[in-house]
Amino acid sequence: MKATLTLKFVESLPPCSKRQIIFDTKQPALALFVTRQFNNNQGRLSGGHKSFYLFYKTHNGPKRQLHLGAFPYLSPNQARAKAKELLTLVYQGIDPASKTEPAAWRVLTVDGVLDLFFEEYVEVHLKKQTLKSYRSFRRTHLSPALGQKKIVEVSYEDMSNLHGALRHKPTTANRLLSLCSKFFNWCEKKNYRQRGSNPTKGIERYQENPILRFLTQEQMKLIWEAVVNLDRAGKLNPLPVLAFKLLILTGARKNEILGLKWSDIEFQNSRAILSESKTGFKVIHLPQQAIELLKKLPQEGVYVFPSSSVSGHLFDLQWQWQKVLEESGLKGRWRIHDLRHGFASAAVNSGGSLAFIGFLLGHKKSSTTERYAHVAQNPAQALLNQVAQSIVDFEPPSA
């Protein structure tokens, strides 16, 4: 099939059950590939991706096709310009697909190499949430700033400016810098840049000051009562009700609860085994109250919280959460994740050690749990007073 590859034409192309190859009428060596769309083994729609390829034949060599970049990161006009540049190398007897010829990989852009980085490394080795985060960083920050720059021309100054432009968001700036550092290290291993040329080297990270807010036990009780009241009044569906109750009772992360499968739950051992979570393999310990709530549900389908969404399960509770906060009467911008901090706070105030609380929450590092150390001051002080009182008979001074 042939067509003039314009932005409007490419955007309007619908996915179909068979792969499409559409050659550009303006640049015959340029083609757009549209992968077929299908249901994967998890019941999700996959495919329908659009990418530009260059078809060429070197002198006395085989016919080749070279991936130029994915749409929309690469527009039709940019793909056409890149094809023209690479064909110039072909006419000079240089194979653009060769990584051993400096003249070939020197014309590759950041976006072009990012496509390969995502395809060969990110999508293969990193977790789903990390992949989602990387895609967002690329779309929002990296591609707009450096996407069309030659990969070998990206400098320390470029990266410093990119990092500095986000100084008002230190956490975002540092995460983006980490992504770029990993990307350029990969580029060096793949010979897209010279060894030791990582342009992020030496850029100092911003100090991050995360603000941790802790729901008190009284506030956690108010939220529980709000969920119960909304359930009784029929203002909240049963599945979100159960999800909020499990979040309060376990201290687990939202995605860990919403993505629970019935096969994950071991009722006899009062736990759920997650093969994958934010921190990898994880065990969620379930109190008896949580076990009883789960036993009341019919065990139908794969997920505990089934949904018609692409993921197959509930993935968001934001508008239900706003209802809960309104019903509870709590003021302030509380997040669903604050239930996890509230659980940890309650555990500390119940006399639990930081090491054991880290075990319940599934922390991989003790430093993560140490954020809750200051919450333990009150029970620690109470215990100190009890110990002192048992040793020395002390009468407090009268007012």
QUIUR-V169157 format. One record per residue. N is the residue number from 1. RES is the residue in three letters. SS is DSSP state (@ for helix, = for strand, . for the rest). PSI is psi as a letter, one per 30 degrees, with the letter a starting at -180 (none if undefined). D_LAST is the distance of its C-alpha to the last C-alpha in whole Angstrom. Layout:
n:N res:RES ss:SS psi:PSI d_last:D_LAST
n:N res:RES ss:SS psi:PSI d_last:D_LAST
//
This chain:
n:1 res:MET ss:. psi:k d_last:94
n:2 res:LYS ss:= psi:k d_last:94
n:3 res:ALA ss:= psi:l d_last:92
n:4 res:THR ss:. psi:j d_last:91
n:5 res:LEU ss:. psi:j d_last:87
n:6 res:THR ss:. psi:l d_last:85
n:7 res:LEU ss:@ psi:e d_last:82
n:8 res:LYS ss:@ psi:e d_last:82
n:9 res:PHE ss:@ psi:e d_last:85
n:10 res:VAL ss:@ psi:e d_last:82
n:11 res:GLU ss:@ psi:e d_last:79
n:12 res:SER ss:@ psi:f d_last:81
n:13 res:LEU ss:. psi:j d_last:83
n:14 res:PRO ss:. psi:l d_last:81
n:15 res:PRO ss:. psi:l d_last:81
n:16 res:CYS ss:. psi:l d_last:83
n:17 res:SER ss:. psi:f d_last:84
n:18 res:LYS ss:. psi:k d_last:87
n:19 res:ARG ss:. psi:k d_last:86
n:20 res:GLN ss:= psi:k d_last:88
n:21 res:ILE ss:= psi:j d_last:89
n:22 res:ILE ss:= psi:j d_last:90
n:23 res:PHE ss:= psi:k d_last:92
n:24 res:ASP ss:= psi:k d_last:91
n:25 res:THR ss:. psi:f d_last:95
n:26 res:LYS ss:. psi:e d_last:94
n:27 res:GLN ss:. psi:j d_last:93
n:28 res:PRO ss:. psi:f d_last:95
n:29 res:ALA ss:. psi:f d_last:93
n:30 res:LEU ss:= psi:k d_last:90
n:31 res:ALA ss:= psi:l d_last:89
n:32 res:LEU ss:= psi:k d_last:86
n:33 res:PHE ss:= psi:k d_last:85
n:34 res:VAL ss:= psi:j d_last:83
n:35 res:THR ss:. psi:l d_last:82
n:36 res:ARG ss:. psi:l d_last:82
n:37 res:GLN ss:. psi:k d_last:79
n:38 res:PHE ss:= psi:l d_last:79
n:39 res:ASN ss:= psi:k d_last:76
n:40 res:ASN ss:. psi:a d_last:74
n:41 res:ASN ss:. psi:f d_last:74
n:42 res:GLN ss:. psi:g d_last:70
n:43 res:GLY ss:. psi:g d_last:72
n:44 res:ARG ss:. psi:l d_last:71
n:45 res:LEU ss:= psi:k d_last:73
n:46 res:SER ss:= psi:l d_last:74
n:47 res:GLY ss:. psi:a d_last:77
n:48 res:GLY ss:. psi:g d_last:78
n:49 res:HIS ss:. psi:k d_last:77
n:50 res:LYS ss:= psi:k d_last:79
n:51 res:SER ss:= psi:l d_last:80
n:52 res:PHE ss:= psi:k d_last:83
n:53 res:TYR ss:= psi:k d_last:86
n:54 res:LEU ss:= psi:k d_last:89
n:55 res:PHE ss:= psi:k d_last:92
n:56 res:TYR ss:= psi:l d_last:94
n:57 res:LYS ss:= psi:k d_last:97
n:58 res:THR ss:. psi:l d_last:97
n:59 res:HIS ss:. psi:k d_last:101
n:60 res:ASN ss:. psi:g d_last:102
n:61 res:GLY ss:. psi:l d_last:99
n:62 res:PRO ss:. psi:l d_last:97
n:63 res:LYS ss:= psi:k d_last:96
n:64 res:ARG ss:= psi:l d_last:92
n:65 res:GLN ss:= psi:k d_last:89
n:66 res:LEU ss:= psi:k d_last:86
n:67 res:HIS ss:= psi:k d_last:83
n:68 res:LEU ss:= psi:e d_last:82
n:69 res:GLY ss:= psi:l d_last:79
n:70 res:ALA ss:= psi:k d_last:77
n:71 res:PHE ss:. psi:k d_last:77
n:72 res:PRO ss:. psi:g d_last:75
n:73 res:TYR ss:. psi:e d_last:74
n:74 res:LEU ss:. psi:k d_last:77
n:75 res:SER ss:. psi:l d_last:79
n:76 res:PRO ss:@ psi:e d_last:83
n:77 res:ASN ss:@ psi:e d_last:84
n:78 res:GLN ss:@ psi:e d_last:82
n:79 res:ALA ss:@ psi:e d_last:83
n:80 res:ARG ss:@ psi:e d_last:87
n:81 res:ALA ss:@ psi:e d_last:86
n:82 res:LYS ss:@ psi:e d_last:85
n:83 res:ALA ss:@ psi:e d_last:88
n:84 res:LYS ss:@ psi:e d_last:90
n:85 res:GLU ss:@ psi:e d_last:89
n:86 res:LEU ss:@ psi:e d_last:89
n:87 res:LEU ss:@ psi:f d_last:92
n:88 res:THR ss:@ psi:e d_last:93
n:89 res:LEU ss:@ psi:e d_last:92
n:90 res:VAL ss:@ psi:e d_last:94
n:91 res:TYR ss:@ psi:f d_last:97
n:92 res:GLN ss:. psi:g d_last:97
n:93 res:GLY ss:. psi:g d_last:97
n:94 res:ILE ss:. psi:k d_last:93
n:95 res:ASP ss:. psi:j d_last:92
n:96 res:PRO ss:. psi:f d_last:88
n:97 res:ALA ss:. psi:f d_last:87
n:98 res:SER ss:. psi:k d_last:87
n:99 res:LYS ss:. psi:f d_last:84
n:100 res:THR ss:. psi:f d_last:86
n:101 res:GLU ss:. psi:j d_last:88
n:102 res:PRO ss:@ psi:e d_last:86
n:103 res:ALA ss:@ psi:f d_last:87
n:104 res:ALA ss:@ psi:e d_last:87
n:105 res:TRP ss:@ psi:f d_last:83
n:106 res:ARG ss:. psi:f d_last:82
n:107 res:VAL ss:. psi:f d_last:83
n:108 res:LEU ss:. psi:k d_last:80
n:109 res:THR ss:= psi:l d_last:77
n:110 res:VAL ss:@ psi:e d_last:74
n:111 res:ASP ss:@ psi:e d_last:74
n:112 res:GLY ss:@ psi:e d_last:77
n:113 res:VAL ss:@ psi:e d_last:75
n:114 res:LEU ss:@ psi:e d_last:72
n:115 res:ASP ss:@ psi:e d_last:74
n:116 res:LEU ss:@ psi:e d_last:75
n:117 res:PHE ss:@ psi:e d_last:72
n:118 res:PHE ss:@ psi:e d_last:71
n:119 res:GLU ss:@ psi:e d_last:74
n:120 res:GLU ss:@ psi:f d_last:74
n:121 res:TYR ss:@ psi:d d_last:70
n:122 res:VAL ss:@ psi:e d_last:67
n:123 res:GLU ss:@ psi:f d_last:69
n:124 res:VAL ss:@ psi:e d_last:70
n:125 res:HIS ss:@ psi:f d_last:67
n:126 res:LEU ss:. psi:l d_last:64
n:127 res:LYS ss:. psi:l d_last:62
n:128 res:LYS ss:@ psi:e d_last:62
n:129 res:GLN ss:@ psi:e d_last:59
n:130 res:THR ss:@ psi:e d_last:60
n:131 res:LEU ss:@ psi:e d_last:63
n:132 res:LYS ss:@ psi:e d_last:62
n:133 res:SER ss:@ psi:e d_last:59
n:134 res:TYR ss:@ psi:e d_last:62
n:135 res:ARG ss:@ psi:e d_last:65
n:136 res:SER ss:@ psi:e d_last:62
n:137 res:PHE ss:@ psi:e d_last:62
n:138 res:ARG ss:@ psi:e d_last:65
n:139 res:ARG ss:@ psi:e d_last:66
n:140 res:THR ss:@ psi:e d_last:63
n:141 res:HIS ss:@ psi:e d_last:63
n:142 res:LEU ss:@ psi:e d_last:66
n:143 res:SER ss:@ psi:e d_last:69
n:144 res:PRO ss:@ psi:e d_last:69
n:145 res:ALA ss:@ psi:e d_last:68
n:146 res:LEU ss:@ psi:g d_last:70
n:147 res:GLY ss:. psi:e d_last:72
n:148 res:GLN ss:. psi:g d_last:76
n:149 res:LYS ss:. psi:k d_last:75
n:150 res:LYS ss:= psi:k d_last:78
n:151 res:ILE ss:@ psi:e d_last:76
n:152 res:VAL ss:@ psi:f d_last:77
n:153 res:GLU ss:@ psi:f d_last:76
n:154 res:VAL ss:. psi:k d_last:72
n:155 res:SER ss:. psi:l d_last:70
n:156 res:TYR ss:@ psi:e d_last:67
n:157 res:GLU ss:@ psi:e d_last:67
n:158 res:ASP ss:@ psi:e d_last:67
n:159 res:MET ss:@ psi:e d_last:65
n:160 res:SER ss:@ psi:e d_last:62
n:161 res:ASN ss:@ psi:e d_last:63
n:162 res:LEU ss:@ psi:e d_last:62
n:163 res:HIS ss:@ psi:e d_last:59
n:164 res:GLY ss:@ psi:f d_last:58
n:165 res:ALA ss:. psi:f d_last:59
n:166 res:LEU ss:. psi:g d_last:56
n:167 res:ARG ss:. psi:f d_last:53
n:168 res:HIS ss:. psi:f d_last:51
n:169 res:LYS ss:. psi:i d_last:51
n:170 res:PRO ss:@ psi:e d_last:51
n:171 res:THR ss:@ psi:e d_last:50
n:172 res:THR ss:@ psi:e d_last:54
n:173 res:ALA ss:@ psi:e d_last:55
n:174 res:ASN ss:@ psi:e d_last:54
n:175 res:ARG ss:@ psi:e d_last:56
n:176 res:LEU ss:@ psi:e d_last:59
n:177 res:LEU ss:@ psi:e d_last:59
n:178 res:SER ss:@ psi:e d_last:59
n:179 res:LEU ss:@ psi:e d_last:62
n:180 res:CYS ss:@ psi:e d_last:64
n:181 res:SER ss:@ psi:e d_last:64
n:182 res:LYS ss:@ psi:e d_last:65
n:183 res:PHE ss:@ psi:e d_last:67
n:184 res:PHE ss:@ psi:f d_last:69
n:185 res:ASN ss:@ psi:e d_last:69
n:186 res:TRP ss:@ psi:e d_last:71
n:187 res:CYS ss:@ psi:e d_last:73
n:188 res:GLU ss:@ psi:e d_last:74
n:189 res:LYS ss:@ psi:e d_last:74
n:190 res:LYS ss:. psi:g d_last:77
n:191 res:ASN ss:. psi:g d_last:79
n:192 res:TYR ss:. psi:f d_last:78
n:193 res:ARG ss:. psi:l d_last:76
n:194 res:GLN ss:. psi:k d_last:77
n:195 res:ARG ss:. psi:k d_last:75
n:196 res:GLY ss:. psi:g d_last:72
n:197 res:SER ss:. psi:g d_last:72
n:198 res:ASN ss:. psi:j d_last:69
n:199 res:PRO ss:. psi:f d_last:67
n:200 res:THR ss:. psi:f d_last:64
n:201 res:LYS ss:. psi:k d_last:64
n:202 res:GLY ss:. psi:f d_last:61
n:203 res:ILE ss:. psi:k d_last:59
n:204 res:GLU ss:. psi:k d_last:56
n:205 res:ARG ss:. psi:l d_last:54
n:206 res:TYR ss:. psi:l d_last:51
n:207 res:GLN ss:. psi:k d_last:47
n:208 res:GLU ss:. psi:k d_last:46
n:209 res:ASN ss:. psi:i d_last:42
n:210 res:PRO ss:. psi:k d_last:42
n:211 res:ILE ss:. psi:j d_last:39
n:212 res:LEU ss:. psi:k d_last:38
n:213 res:ARG ss:. psi:k d_last:36
n:214 res:PHE ss:. psi:k d_last:34
n:215 res:LEU ss:. psi:k d_last:34
n:216 res:THR ss:. psi:l d_last:31
n:217 res:GLN ss:@ psi:e d_last:31
n:218 res:GLU ss:@ psi:e d_last:31
n:219 res:GLN ss:@ psi:e d_last:33
n:220 res:MET ss:@ psi:e d_last:36
n:221 res:LYS ss:@ psi:e d_last:35
n:222 res:LEU ss:@ psi:e d_last:36
n:223 res:ILE ss:@ psi:e d_last:39
n:224 res:TRP ss:@ psi:e d_last:40
n:225 res:GLU ss:@ psi:e d_last:40
n:226 res:ALA ss:@ psi:e d_last:42
n:227 res:VAL ss:@ psi:e d_last:45
n:228 res:VAL ss:@ psi:e d_last:45
n:229 res:ASN ss:@ psi:e d_last:45
n:230 res:LEU ss:@ psi:e d_last:48
n:231 res:ASP ss:@ psi:e d_last:50
n:232 res:ARG ss:@ psi:e d_last:49
n:233 res:ALA ss:. psi:f d_last:50
n:234 res:GLY ss:. psi:g d_last:53
n:235 res:LYS ss:. psi:f d_last:52
n:236 res:LEU ss:. psi:k d_last:52
n:237 res:ASN ss:. psi:l d_last:55
n:238 res:PRO ss:@ psi:e d_last:54
n:239 res:LEU ss:@ psi:e d_last:55
n:240 res:PRO ss:@ psi:e d_last:52
n:241 res:VAL ss:@ psi:e d_last:50
n:242 res:LEU ss:@ psi:e d_last:50
n:243 res:ALA ss:@ psi:e d_last:50
n:244 res:PHE ss:@ psi:e d_last:47
n:245 res:LYS ss:@ psi:e d_last:46
n:246 res:LEU ss:@ psi:e d_last:47
n:247 res:LEU ss:@ psi:e d_last:45
n:248 res:ILE ss:@ psi:e d_last:42
n:249 res:LEU ss:@ psi:f d_last:43
n:250 res:THR ss:@ psi:f d_last:44
n:251 res:GLY ss:. psi:g d_last:43
n:252 res:ALA ss:. psi:l d_last:47
n:253 res:ARG ss:. psi:l d_last:48
n:254 res:LYS ss:@ psi:e d_last:50
n:255 res:ASN ss:@ psi:f d_last:53
n:256 res:GLU ss:@ psi:e d_last:53
n:257 res:ILE ss:@ psi:e d_last:52
n:258 res:LEU ss:@ psi:f d_last:55
n:259 res:GLY ss:. psi:g d_last:58
n:260 res:LEU ss:. psi:k d_last:57
n:261 res:LYS ss:= psi:l d_last:60
n:262 res:TRP ss:@ psi:e d_last:61
n:263 res:SER ss:@ psi:f d_last:62
n:264 res:ASP ss:@ psi:f d_last:59
n:265 res:ILE ss:= psi:k d_last:57
n:266 res:GLU ss:= psi:j d_last:57
n:267 res:PHE ss:@ psi:e d_last:56
n:268 res:GLN ss:@ psi:f d_last:56
n:269 res:ASN ss:@ psi:g d_last:54
n:270 res:SER ss:. psi:h d_last:52
n:271 res:ARG ss:= psi:l d_last:52
n:272 res:ALA ss:= psi:k d_last:54
n:273 res:ILE ss:= psi:j d_last:56
n:274 res:LEU ss:= psi:k d_last:57
n:275 res:SER ss:. psi:f d_last:60
n:276 res:GLU ss:. psi:k d_last:59
n:277 res:SER ss:. psi:a d_last:56
n:278 res:LYS ss:. psi:e d_last:54
n:279 res:THR ss:. psi:g d_last:54
n:280 res:GLY ss:. psi:b d_last:57
n:281 res:PHE ss:. psi:k d_last:57
n:282 res:LYS ss:= psi:k d_last:54
n:283 res:VAL ss:= psi:k d_last:52
n:284 res:ILE ss:= psi:j d_last:50
n:285 res:HIS ss:= psi:k d_last:48
n:286 res:LEU ss:. psi:k d_last:48
n:287 res:PRO ss:. psi:l d_last:45
n:288 res:GLN ss:@ psi:e d_last:47
n:289 res:GLN ss:@ psi:e d_last:46
n:290 res:ALA ss:@ psi:e d_last:48
n:291 res:ILE ss:@ psi:e d_last:51
n:292 res:GLU ss:@ psi:e d_last:51
n:293 res:LEU ss:@ psi:e d_last:51
n:294 res:LEU ss:@ psi:e d_last:54
n:295 res:LYS ss:@ psi:f d_last:56
n:296 res:LYS ss:. psi:f d_last:56
n:297 res:LEU ss:. psi:k d_last:58
n:298 res:PRO ss:. psi:k d_last:62
n:299 res:GLN ss:. psi:i d_last:63
n:300 res:GLU ss:. psi:k d_last:65
n:301 res:GLY ss:. psi:a d_last:66
n:302 res:VAL ss:. psi:e d_last:65
n:303 res:TYR ss:= psi:k d_last:62
n:304 res:VAL ss:. psi:e d_last:59
n:305 res:PHE ss:. psi:i d_last:58
n:306 res:PRO ss:= psi:l d_last:62
n:307 res:SER ss:. psi:l d_last:63
n:308 res:SER ss:. psi:g d_last:66
n:309 res:SER ss:. psi:l d_last:65
n:310 res:VAL ss:. psi:e d_last:67
n:311 res:SER ss:. psi:f d_last:64
n:312 res:GLY ss:. psi:f d_last:65
n:313 res:HIS ss:= psi:l d_last:61
n:314 res:LEU ss:. psi:k d_last:58
n:315 res:PHE ss:. psi:f d_last:57
n:316 res:ASP ss:. psi:k d_last:55
n:317 res:LEU ss:. psi:g d_last:52
n:318 res:GLN ss:@ psi:e d_last:51
n:319 res:TRP ss:@ psi:e d_last:52
n:320 res:GLN ss:@ psi:e d_last:50
n:321 res:TRP ss:@ psi:e d_last:47
n:322 res:GLN ss:@ psi:e d_last:47
n:323 res:LYS ss:@ psi:e d_last:47
n:324 res:VAL ss:@ psi:e d_last:44
n:325 res:LEU ss:@ psi:e d_last:42
n:326 res:GLU ss:@ psi:e d_last:43
n:327 res:GLU ss:@ psi:e d_last:42
n:328 res:SER ss:@ psi:f d_last:39
n:329 res:GLY ss:. psi:g d_last:38
n:330 res:LEU ss:. psi:k d_last:36
n:331 res:LYS ss:. psi:l d_last:37
n:332 res:GLY ss:. psi:l d_last:38
n:333 res:ARG ss:. psi:i d_last:41
n:334 res:TRP ss:. psi:k d_last:40
n:335 res:ARG ss:. psi:l d_last:43
n:336 res:ILE ss:. psi:e d_last:45
n:337 res:HIS ss:. psi:f d_last:44
n:338 res:ASP ss:@ psi:f d_last:40
n:339 res:LEU ss:@ psi:e d_last:41
n:340 res:ARG ss:@ psi:e d_last:42
n:341 res:HIS ss:@ psi:e d_last:38
n:342 res:GLY ss:@ psi:e d_last:36
n:343 res:PHE ss:@ psi:e d_last:38
n:344 res:ALA ss:@ psi:e d_last:37
n:345 res:SER ss:@ psi:e d_last:33
n:346 res:ALA ss:@ psi:e d_last:33
n:347 res:ALA ss:@ psi:e d_last:35
n:348 res:VAL ss:@ psi:e d_last:33
n:349 res:ASN ss:@ psi:f d_last:29
n:350 res:SER ss:. psi:g d_last:31
n:351 res:GLY ss:. psi:g d_last:31
n:352 res:GLY ss:. psi:k d_last:35
n:353 res:SER ss:. psi:l d_last:36
n:354 res:LEU ss:@ psi:e d_last:37
n:355 res:ALA ss:@ psi:e d_last:41
n:356 res:PHE ss:@ psi:e d_last:41
n:357 res:ILE ss:@ psi:e d_last:40
n:358 res:GLY ss:@ psi:e d_last:43
n:359 res:PHE ss:@ psi:e d_last:45
n:360 res:LEU ss:@ psi:e d_last:44
n:361 res:LEU ss:@ psi:f d_last:44
n:362 res:GLY ss:. psi:g d_last:48
n:363 res:HIS ss:. psi:k d_last:47
n:364 res:LYS ss:. psi:f d_last:49
n:365 res:LYS ss:. psi:k d_last:47
n:366 res:SER ss:@ psi:f d_last:44
n:367 res:SER ss:@ psi:f d_last:43
n:368 res:THR ss:@ psi:e d_last:43
n:369 res:THR ss:@ psi:f d_last:40
n:370 res:GLU ss:@ psi:f d_last:38
n:371 res:ARG ss:@ psi:f d_last:37
n:372 res:TYR ss:@ psi:g d_last:35
n:373 res:ALA ss:@ psi:e d_last:33
n:374 res:HIS ss:@ psi:f d_last:30
n:375 res:VAL ss:@ psi:f d_last:30
n:376 res:ALA ss:@ psi:f d_last:29
n:377 res:GLN ss:@ psi:e d_last:26
n:378 res:ASN ss:@ psi:e d_last:23
n:379 res:PRO ss:@ psi:e d_last:25
n:380 res:ALA ss:@ psi:e d_last:26
n:381 res:GLN ss:@ psi:e d_last:22
n:382 res:ALA ss:@ psi:e d_last:21
n:383 res:LEU ss:@ psi:e d_last:24
n:384 res:LEU ss:@ psi:e d_last:23
n:385 res:ASN ss:@ psi:e d_last:19
n:386 res:GLN ss:@ psi:e d_last:21
n:387 res:VAL ss:@ psi:e d_last:24
n:388 res:ALA ss:@ psi:e d_last:21
n:389 res:GLN ss:@ psi:e d_last:20
n:390 res:SER ss:@ psi:f d_last:23
n:391 res:ILE ss:@ psi:e d_last:24
n:392 res:VAL ss:. psi:k d_last:21
n:393 res:ASP ss:. psi:j d_last:19
n:394 res:PHE ss:. psi:k d_last:15
n:395 res:GLU ss:. psi:k d_last:12
n:396 res:PRO ss:. psi:k d_last:9
n:397 res:PRO ss:. psi:k d_last:6
n:398 res:SER ss:. psi:l d_last:4
n:399 res:ALA ss:. psi:none d_last:0
//
